[in-house]
Amino acid sequence: MRAAVLEEFGKPLSVRELPDPVLGTGEILVDVVAAPVLPYAAEVFRGERNYLLTLPVVPGAGAVGRVRATGPDATRLAPGDWVLCDPVIRSRDDALTPDITLQGLSARGEGGLFLQRHFGHGAYAEQVLLPTENAIPLGAIDPGDAGRWTALALCLVPYGGLLAADLRPGETVLVSGATGNFGSAGVAVALAMGAACVVAPGRDEAALADLQRRFGARVRTVRLTGDDTARLRAAAPGPIDVVLDLLPPSASTGPVRAAAMAVRERGRVVLMGGVGMLGGDDLALPYPWLMRNSVTVRGQWLHPRSANASLIALARAGLLDLGGFAVTEFGLDDIAGALDHAASGRTRFALTVVRP
């Protein structure tokens, strides 16, 4: 098969021939039709994010494709079926605390690196090998729309956070980082899940206006100025039930703290953006405030396995409108152009896709 290969951090990806993946028991082989390119993918490949990634590797986290072949434990999927390829691969020998690798992108600890020995290669290739449970049935789709369906891979991140927060229909959500790639998707997902209102803070006035235009009165935008907790509370029609932080590692802790402390008594705060991962200040929240207000603070990395099917159902029902995402596609030979485009600045409701 043809694939884009990262040989060394800081060097361009090379497109070349690799041996076809060999199917084993408990695995599925998928022909990749469309693979999303993250806005920060080039930072990872340059080594700037310090992600655990064993080289050389075929990068690419997640894809939409068609089943090429199945192992003996697949009883429903068949060759030709459309699937969403979930890159979150978990070890199978510890149900309580499995090791995790994010296929084609990163790993959590030594156990995740061990998983990369077999499932390291990602989706910037003509074929990708997955555990059987990581190929999620999509149902029939128009092949021309495969790139748009990769929006599910983006939306799964905030969806995982909102599931961790136990978001309920009718609640008010504050999405910290709402003008970014994952944050703007988080606004759409929260509304699709039935949030009565989403408070969307940010400094980019054009981005805030775009959120208001897209979603109307259920979104309340707030321009951040530096002392924002009271203003965030005032923007909501009532108490803020859930805060979801999706600010990137490069952000400061100030906006995260302001958002977290806007939550109501007995509210829930979920942290999954990564502030401090690149060596910045750690997040400090006051112990007495947390205790006396019975606030729950939870970290969340990625999404549970069951999230794939339920998010697909939201899209199929039209509650999550994938038509709102603009798609720009590149061939595998222009992987450099795809990386440049993804990093070019427009990240809200914009998908950069490789079609191998």
C-alpha positions in Angstrom: 0.0 0.0 0.0 1.0 3.7 -0.4 1.4 5.7 2.8 2.8 8.9 4.2 5.6 8.1 6.7 7.1 10.2 9.4 10.7 9.0 9.6 12.1 11.5 12.0 10.6 14.5 14.0 11.2 17.7 12.2 11.5 16.1 8.7 8.8 16.2 6.0 6.6 13.1 5.6 7.5 10.9 2.7 5.0 9.1 0.6 6.1 5.6 -0.3 5.2 1.9 -0.6 4.8 -0.1 2.6 3.8 -3.8 3.0 0.0 -4.3 3.3 -1.1 -4.8 6.9 -1.6 -8.5 7.8 -5.0 -9.3 9.3 -5.2 -11.3 12.5 -7.8 -12.5 14.9 -9.6 -9.7 16.6 -8.8 -7.2 13.9 -10.4 -5.5 10.9 -8.7 -4.1 7.8 -10.2 -0.9 6.3 -9.6 0.8 3.0 -9.2 4.4 4.0 -11.4 6.8 2.0 -11.0 10.0 4.1 -8.7 10.9 7.0 -8.8 14.1 8.9 -5.8 16.3 9.5 -5.6 18.1 12.9 -4.7 21.8 12.9 -1.8 21.1 15.1 -0.6 17.9 13.3 2.5 19.6 12.0 3.5 20.7 15.5 3.3 17.0 16.6 5.4 15.9 13.6 8.0 18.6 14.3 8.3 17.2 17.9 7.0 20.5 19.5 4.2 18.8 21.5 6.4 16.0 22.9 3.9 13.4 22.1 4.9 9.8 22.6 5.1 8.4 19.1 7.4 5.5 18.0 9.1 6.3 14.7 9.0 5.6 11.8 5.2 5.7 11.7 2.3 6.3 9.4 0.5 9.2 11.2 -3.1 10.0 11.1 -5.7 9.7 13.9 -9.0 8.3 12.7 -10.7 7.9 9.3 -13.8 7.0 7.4 -13.5 4.0 5.1 -14.8 0.7 3.9 -14.2 -2.7 5.4 -11.7 -4.6 3.3 -11.5 -7.8 5.4 -12.6 -9.0 8.8 -11.3 -11.5 11.4 -13.2 -14.5 12.6 -14.7 -12.6 15.6 -16.6 -10.1 13.4 -20.2 -11.3 13.1 -21.9 -8.3 11.6 -19.4 -6.2 9.6 -18.7 -7.4 6.1 -16.4 -6.2 3.2 -17.7 -3.0 1.7 -19.4 -1.7 4.8 -18.7 2.0 5.7 -17.1 2.5 9.1 -15.8 5.2 11.3 -12.2 4.2 12.4 -11.8 5.1 16.1 -8.1 5.7 16.8 -8.4 5.3 20.6 -7.0 1.8 21.0 -7.2 0.2 24.4 -5.4 -2.9 25.8 -7.7 -5.8 26.3 -6.1 -7.4 29.4 -7.2 -4.8 32.0 -10.9 -3.8 31.7 -10.6 -1.3 34.6 -7.5 0.7 33.6 -6.5 -0.2 30.1 -3.4 1.2 28.5 -4.2 3.5 25.6 -2.6 4.6 22.4 -4.0 7.2 20.0 -3.3 5.5 16.7 -1.0 7.5 14.5 -0.7 10.4 17.0 0.3 9.7 20.6 0.3 7.3 23.5 -0.3 7.3 27.3 2.7 6.0 29.1 4.8 2.9 28.5 1.7 0.7 28.0 0.5 2.9 25.2 3.9 2.7 23.6 3.8 -1.1 23.8 0.4 -1.0 21.9 2.1 1.1 19.2 4.3 -1.8 18.3 1.3 -3.5 16.7 -1.2 -0.7 16.1 1.1 2.3 15.6 0.4 3.0 11.9 -2.4 5.5 11.4 -4.7 6.6 8.6 -2.5 8.5 6.2 -2.4 5.4 4.1 -4.5 3.3 1.7 -5.3 0.8 4.4 -5.4 0.8 8.2 -5.5 -2.1 10.6 -7.8 -1.8 13.7 -9.0 -3.9 16.6 -12.5 -5.2 15.6 -14.2 -3.0 18.2 -12.6 0.2 16.7 -14.4 -0.1 13.4 -17.8 1.5 14.0 -20.6 0.9 11.5 -21.7 4.1 9.8 -24.4 2.8 7.5 -24.7 3.8 3.9 -23.2 7.2 3.0 -22.5 9.0 -0.2 -18.8 8.3 -1.1 -18.4 12.0 -2.0 -19.4 12.9 1.6 -16.8 10.7 3.3 -14.7 13.7 4.1 -17.6 15.5 5.9 -18.2 12.4 8.0 -14.7 12.7 9.4 -16.2 15.6 11.5 -17.2 12.9 13.8 -13.6 12.3 14.8 -13.4 16.0 15.8 -16.7 16.0 17.6 -15.9 12.9 19.6 -13.4 14.8 21.8 -15.9 17.4 23.2 -18.6 14.7 23.2 -16.4 12.6 25.5 -16.1 15.5 27.8 -19.8 16.2 27.9 -20.6 12.6 28.6 -18.1 12.7 31.5 -20.0 15.7 32.8 -23.2 13.8 32.6 -24.8 16.6 30.6 -28.6 16.5 30.7 -31.1 18.1 28.3 -32.1 21.6 29.5 -28.9 22.3 31.3 -26.6 25.3 30.7 -23.0 24.6 29.5 -20.0 26.9 29.4 -17.5 25.8 26.7 -14.0 27.3 27.6 -12.1 27.6 24.3 -15.4 28.0 22.3 -13.7 29.8 19.4 -11.1 27.1 18.7 -11.2 23.8 16.7 -12.4 21.5 19.4 -14.3 24.2 21.4 -16.5 25.3 18.5 -17.3 21.6 17.8 -18.1 21.4 21.5 -20.7 24.2 21.2 -22.4 22.2 18.4 -22.3 18.9 20.3 -23.7 20.4 23.5 -26.6 21.9 21.6 -27.2 18.6 19.8 -27.3 16.8 23.2 -30.1 19.2 24.4 -28.3 22.0 26.2 -30.7 24.8 26.7 -27.9 27.4 26.5 -24.2 27.4 25.8 -22.0 30.2 27.1 -19.2 30.8 24.6 -16.2 32.9 25.8 -13.4 34.1 23.6 -11.3 37.0 22.5 -11.9 36.7 18.8 -14.9 38.9 18.1 -15.4 37.6 14.6 -15.4 34.0 15.9 -17.9 34.9 18.6 -20.2 36.6 16.0 -19.9 33.5 13.8 -21.1 31.2 16.7 -24.0 33.6 17.3 -25.0 33.5 13.7 -24.8 29.8 13.4 -26.7 28.8 16.5 -28.8 31.8 17.5 -30.3 32.6 20.9 -29.2 29.3 22.5 -25.6 30.6 22.4 -24.5 33.5 24.6 -21.1 34.8 23.7 -18.7 36.7 26.1 -15.6 38.6 25.1 -12.8 37.8 27.5 -11.1 40.8 29.1 -9.2 39.4 32.0 -11.6 39.5 35.0 -14.4 37.3 33.6 -16.0 35.0 36.1 -18.9 37.4 37.0 -19.4 38.3 33.4 -19.6 34.6 32.4 -22.2 34.0 35.1 -24.2 37.1 34.0 -24.3 35.9 30.4 -26.1 32.7 31.2 -29.9 32.7 31.6 -29.5 30.9 34.9 -26.9 28.9 36.9 -24.2 27.3 34.8 -24.4 23.5 35.3 -21.4 22.3 33.4 -18.1 23.8 32.4 -16.0 22.0 29.7 -12.5 23.3 29.2 -11.0 22.7 25.7 -8.3 25.4 25.7 -5.0 24.2 24.0 -1.7 23.6 25.9 -0.4 27.0 24.7 -3.2 28.9 26.6 -2.7 30.5 30.0 -4.5 29.2 33.1 -6.4 32.5 33.7 -9.4 31.8 31.3 -9.6 28.2 32.5 -9.9 29.4 36.2 -12.4 32.1 35.3 -14.6 29.6 33.5 -14.3 26.9 36.2 -15.3 29.2 38.9 -18.4 30.4 37.0 -20.1 27.0 37.6 -23.0 26.7 40.1 -23.0 25.1 43.5 -22.9 21.3 42.9 -21.9 21.9 39.3 -19.4 19.9 37.2 -16.2 21.0 35.6 -14.4 18.8 33.0 -10.8 19.5 32.0 -9.6 18.1 28.7 -7.8 20.9 26.8 -4.2 20.4 28.1 -3.3 23.8 29.6 0.2 23.4 31.3 1.2 20.4 29.2 4.0 22.4 27.5 5.5 23.6 30.8 3.3 26.5 31.7 1.7 27.2 35.0 -0.6 24.6 36.6 -4.2 25.3 37.2 -5.0 26.4 40.8 -8.6 26.3 42.1 -9.4 27.3 45.7 -9.9 24.3 48.1 -12.5 26.0 50.3 -14.6 27.0 47.2 -14.5 23.5 45.8 -15.4 21.9 49.2 -18.1 24.3 50.3 -19.8 24.4 46.9 -19.5 20.7 46.4 -18.1 21.3 42.9 -16.9 18.2 40.9 -13.7 18.7 38.9 -12.8 15.8 36.5 -10.1 15.3 34.0 -11.1 13.5 30.8 -8.9 12.2 28.0 -10.8 11.4 24.8 -14.0 9.4 24.9 -15.5 6.1 25.9 -15.9 3.4 23.3 -19.7 3.6 23.4 -19.5 7.3 22.4 -19.0 6.4 18.7 -22.3 4.8 18.1 -24.3 7.4 20.0 -22.6 10.3 18.3 -23.3 8.7 14.9 -26.9 8.5 16.0 -27.0 12.2 16.8 -25.7 12.9 13.3 -28.0 10.5 11.6 -31.0 12.1 13.4 -29.9 15.6 12.2 -29.4 16.9 15.7 -25.7 17.3 15.0 -25.5 18.9 11.6 -22.3 17.8 9.8 -23.3 20.1 6.9 -22.1 23.0 8.9 -18.4 21.9 8.3 -16.5 23.2 5.3 -14.3 20.4 3.8 -11.0 20.9 1.9 -9.5 17.7 0.5 -6.0 16.7 -0.6 -4.6 13.6 -2.2 -2.0 11.6 -0.3 0.8 12.9 -2.6 0.0 16.4 -1.3 0.2 15.5 2.4 2.5 18.6 2.9 -0.2 20.8 1.4 -2.7 19.2 3.7 -0.6 19.9 6.8 0.0 23.5 5.7 -3.7 24.1 5.1 -4.7 22.5 8.4 -2.4 24.9 10.2 -3.3 28.0 8.2 -5.6 29.5 10.8 -9.2 28.7 9.9 -10.1 25.9 12.3 -13.8 26.5 13.3 -16.1 24.2 11.4 -13.4 23.6 8.9 -12.1 20.1 8.0 -8.8 19.3 6.2 -9.0 15.8 4.8 -6.6 13.5 3.1 -8.1 11.0 0.5 -5.6 8.2 0.0 
